[in-house]
């Protein structure tokens, strides 16, 4: 059950924001083996002054259209799986909305399964 937070500078259309969420979800299904209907995403816009992305960290030239994608998910996926996910997201966003691959910053936060409650005040994955 990944929980996805997508942050970007304000000024994009609802369709643009929705396309980003759709592409991240699609990449989670195909690359991270997330089941269908496991879709929990928050998209937030920020004023330009409140959204800071270094324009050249690690030699990657970012524009003001940079998007931050943070995915909290269960621990256990190997490096190749993670790399496939990063590529699928960057390629999908580039193909669908023309977002430059350089402007896609992804952070995975891995947690143990008992750190989730899907409702009812219960830890459904705890054993």
C-alpha positions as CSV (number, residue, x, y, z in Angstrom):
1,X,0.0,0.0,0.0
2,X,2.1,2.9,-1.2
3,X,1.2,6.4,-0.1
4,X,2.3,8.9,-2.7
5,X,2.9,12.6,-2.2
6,X,3.4,14.6,-5.3
7,X,4.6,18.2,-5.0
8,X,5.0,20.8,-7.7
9,X,5.0,24.6,-8.3
10,X,1.5,26.1,-8.6
11,X,0.0,27.0,-11.9
12,X,-0.6,23.6,-13.6
13,X,-4.1,22.5,-14.7
14,X,-6.1,19.9,-13.0
15,X,-5.6,17.6,-16.0
16,X,-1.8,18.0,-15.7
17,X,-1.9,17.1,-12.0
18,X,-4.2,14.2,-12.7
19,X,-1.9,12.9,-15.4
20,X,1.1,12.9,-13.0
21,X,-0.9,10.9,-10.5
22,X,-2.1,8.5,-13.2
23,X,1.5,7.9,-14.5
24,X,2.9,7.3,-11.0
25,X,0.1,4.8,-10.2
26,X,0.6,3.1,-13.6
27,X,4.4,2.7,-12.9
28,X,3.7,1.4,-9.4
29,X,1.4,-1.3,-10.9
30,X,3.9,-2.3,-13.6
31,X,7.2,-1.9,-11.9
32,X,6.6,-2.3,-8.1
33,X,3.9,-4.9,-8.4
34,X,1.4,-2.8,-6.5
35,X,-2.1,-4.4,-6.8
36,X,-4.9,-2.8,-8.7
37,X,-7.0,-0.3,-6.7
38,X,-4.1,0.3,-4.3
39,X,-4.3,4.0,-5.1
40,X,-3.6,6.6,-2.4
41,X,-2.1,9.8,-3.8
42,X,-1.9,13.4,-2.7
43,X,-1.0,16.1,-5.1
44,X,0.0,19.5,-3.7
45,X,0.9,22.8,-5.4
46,X,3.2,25.3,-3.8
47,X,4.0,29.0,-4.5
48,X,7.3,29.3,-6.4
49,X,8.9,30.9,-3.3
50,X,8.0,27.8,-1.2
51,X,9.1,25.2,-3.7
52,X,12.9,24.9,-3.9
53,X,14.7,22.5,-6.2
54,X,18.4,23.1,-6.7
55,X,18.8,23.7,-10.5
56,X,22.0,21.7,-10.9
57,X,22.5,19.3,-8.0
58,X,24.5,16.2,-9.1
59,X,24.9,17.8,-12.5
60,X,21.2,17.4,-13.4
61,X,19.8,20.6,-14.9
62,X,16.3,21.1,-13.3
63,X,13.8,23.7,-14.4
64,X,11.1,25.4,-12.3
65,X,8.7,22.7,-13.5
66,X,10.5,20.1,-11.3
67,X,8.2,17.6,-9.6
68,X,8.9,15.9,-6.3
69,X,7.4,12.4,-5.9
70,X,7.7,10.7,-2.5
71,X,6.4,7.1,-2.2
72,X,6.1,5.5,1.2
73,X,5.8,1.7,0.7
74,X,6.6,-1.6,2.3
75,X,10.3,-2.5,2.5
76,X,11.8,-5.3,0.5
77,X,12.1,-4.3,-3.2
78,X,15.5,-4.8,-4.8
79,X,17.5,-2.2,-6.5
80,X,16.6,-3.3,-10.1
81,X,12.9,-3.0,-9.2
82,X,13.4,0.5,-7.9
83,X,15.4,1.5,-10.9
84,X,12.7,0.2,-13.2
85,X,10.1,2.2,-11.3
86,X,12.2,5.5,-11.5
87,X,12.6,5.0,-15.3
88,X,8.9,4.1,-15.8
89,X,7.8,7.2,-14.0
90,X,10.2,9.6,-15.8
91,X,9.5,8.0,-19.2
92,X,5.7,8.0,-18.6
93,X,5.6,11.6,-17.5
94,X,7.8,12.7,-20.4
95,X,5.6,10.8,-23.0
96,X,2.3,11.9,-21.5
97,X,2.8,15.5,-20.5
98,X,6.2,16.4,-21.9
99,X,7.8,16.7,-18.5
100,X,11.6,16.6,-18.8
101,X,13.1,13.5,-17.2
102,X,15.5,15.8,-15.4
103,X,12.6,17.4,-13.7
104,X,11.4,14.2,-12.0
105,X,12.7,13.8,-8.5
106,X,11.6,10.5,-6.7
107,X,12.2,9.5,-3.1
108,X,11.2,6.1,-1.8
109,X,10.5,5.7,1.9
110,X,10.4,2.1,3.0
111,X,8.6,1.0,6.1
112,X,7.7,-2.3,7.8
113,X,4.2,-3.6,7.2
114,X,2.9,-3.0,10.7
115,X,3.3,0.7,10.2
116,X,0.1,0.9,8.2
117,X,-3.6,1.2,9.2
118,X,-6.1,1.1,6.4
119,X,-8.9,2.2,8.6
120,X,-10.9,1.1,11.6
121,X,-8.0,1.8,13.9
122,X,-6.4,-1.6,13.0
123,X,-3.0,-2.7,11.8
124,X,-4.3,-5.0,9.0
125,X,-0.8,-6.1,7.9
126,X,0.5,-6.7,11.4
127,X,1.2,-10.4,12.4
